[in-house]
Amino acid sequence: MSRYDDAIAFARKNRERSLQSLTELLRIPSVSTLPEHIPDMQRAAEWLVQRLQALGFDGARILPTARHPVVYAEWMKAGPSAQTILCYGHYDVQPTDPIGLWRTDPFDPVVEGDNLYARGASDMKGQVMAHLSAVEAILHTGDLPVNLKIMLEGEEEIGSPSLPAFIQQNQALLKSDFCLNGDSGILAADTPALTLALRGLAYFEITVQGPSTDMHSGGFGGAVDNPALVLCQVIAGMRDAQGVIQLPGFYDAVRPLSARDRQEMAKLPTDEAWWLAQTGAPQLAGEAGFSSTERASARPTLDVNGLLSGFTGEGSKTVLPAKAMAKVSMRLVPDQDPQAIRASLETYLRQHMPPTVTWGIIEHASCRPSIIDMDSAPVAAAARALQKVWGKAPLYARTGGSVPVVGHIKELLGVDSMMLGFGLPDDNLHAPNEKQHVPTFHNGVETYVRFYEEIAR
């Protein structure tokens, strides 16, 4: 038996203790968005520092940010010739609203069958504790084969507003070969998967002003332009009938999908019938020439997230609105740049807004897309680890959503992120009755052990 086999045996012997540690952390209501939970945020950070200190990490401490602190610790005993991995996680959780839909107290963890129910059980305290349990198991057999730097933030659920500045100010401290990010999942309890790419985001609010005040449509309709109609017409022109986005230069930086990329995505259990069943739509739609899986995860999009103008109450009111507003977001793919997309949107609006109105845009959010090479050492090591634990090769997926920290780490530290987490699609993330599938949690612990075995090669 190798020392990693011994580590697996230790992890299996201590499964209940690992689950108990997770339960302790879950009892702390570390809701980052609510001011009344600021003391709980501090308490969760202190709990993690104590846990890292008990594992033998050096310099485990709380580092302040503009809002909630970052927990930092490092293990640098493998020496300068060994790889250094930055391990990212977050300890904050979503609010519990609507509380009436929870079957149990969200901060009093309960195991029912194979599931542990609590807020944060999957997103992502379960992933954090699976990783730390794996580290403990390896340290039981000797030292880690690599250097680790642990960075656990407290603002992921509110968009990580303090993290870019924190990374910028601590670039030397966080210097590493790549980032191991556990904030991800697999396709099913019996279907391991690796996420290779995440889409980025550019989110804007577009405002259009016509007359100085709302007016009577009978008295002034036809004499002044209607901002609601103008905005709808302009937005309608942003995408053609084939689903192709019409903003100038929008596709200039898009990295084409290779034949291998498309072959891997075609293996996923998400055919056209699956998408139709998931959406409940009468028919699927999107960019011509691509499957729904490709459209939703590997191609850029433009969507209207909200429209507001004029009278929207019950009954009728013959008003010509003075203002109209739309919230528009673009999901971006490698190698698109959010600021270049903003410039593209501004150019389009200048070209298409008539002189009968004034307009403006507000940027609400942005993050870069990310991708890691399928043939890179971290991906290969993760694939071998999953194969050993699950007994089958993982599928390779792309995620249509965005994880801003991945873009920040790439932009500010210059390193890729290996997404290796074990959340399940039915874990009710951000919803009532969030859960962690306990057998998958234990498999996650063993996968992290095997990952360190493989990456050490």
RAURVEN-V693878 format. One line per field, one symbol per residue. phi: phi as a letter, one per 40 degrees, with the letter a starting at -180 (. if undefined). psi: psi as a letter, one per 40 degrees, with the letter a starting at -180 (. if undefined). burial: + if it has 24 or more other ideal C-beta (glycine too) atoms within 12 Angstrom, else -. A space follows every 10 residues. Layout:
BEGIN
phi = ???
psi = ???
burial = ???
END
This chain:
BEGIN
phi = .ccccccccc cccbdccccc cccccccccc cccbdcbdcc ccccccccdc cccccgccgc acbcbcbbcb cbaabbccgc cccbbcbbab bcbcccdccc cccbccbbdb cbgcbbcacg dbbbcccccc cccccdcccc bicccbcbbc bbcbbccbgf cccdcccdcb ccccdacabb bccaabcacb bcabccabcc abbbbbbbbb ccadbccccb chcbccdccd ccccccccac ccgcccccgc cdcccccccc dccccccccb cccccccccg ccacaiccgb ccccccbbbc bbbccabaag cbccgbacbb ccbaabbbbb cbbdbcbdcc cccccccccc cbccccbbaa bbccaaacca abcdcccccc cccccccccc gacccbbbbc cbbdcccccc ccbgbcbccb bbcbdbcfdg bcgdabccdc dcccdcccdc ccccccc
psi = iidddddddd dddfdddddd ddddddehgg hdehdeeddd dddddddddd ddddeeiifh ihhiaeciih hiiihfeeid eiihhhhiii eiiiieihde ehdihefghh hhbeihhihe ddgfdddddd dddddddddd eaiieihihh hhifedefef deddddddef dddehidihh hegaaidide giihhdihia ihhihhihhb ieiiihddde hddiihdddd ddddddeeha eeehhehhed edehhihidd dddddeeifg adddddddde idiiiahiei iddddedeii ihiheihhia heaiaihgih idiiiihhih hiihfihddd dddddddddd dehieeiiii ihhdiiiiii iihdeidddd ddddddddde eiiiihiihd aigddddddd ddefiihhhg ifiidfefhe iifiihhddd dddddddddd ddddde.
burial = ---+--++-+ +---+--++- +++-++++++ +++---+--+ +++++++++- ++--+++--+ +++-+-++++ ++++++-+-- --++++++++ ++++++---- ---+-++-++ +---++++++ ++++++++++ ++++++++++ +--+++++++ ++++++++++ ++++-++--+ --++++++++ +++++++++- ++++++++++ ++++++++++ +--++-+--- ---+++++++ +--++--++- ----+++--+ +--+--+--- +--++--+-+ ----+----- ---+-++--+ ++++++++++ ++++--+-++ --------++ ++++++++++ ++++-+++-+ ++++++-++- -++---+-+- +-+-++++++ ++-+--++++ ++++++-+++ ---+++++++ ++++++++++ +++-++++++ +++++-++++ -+++++++++ ++++++++++ ++++++-
END
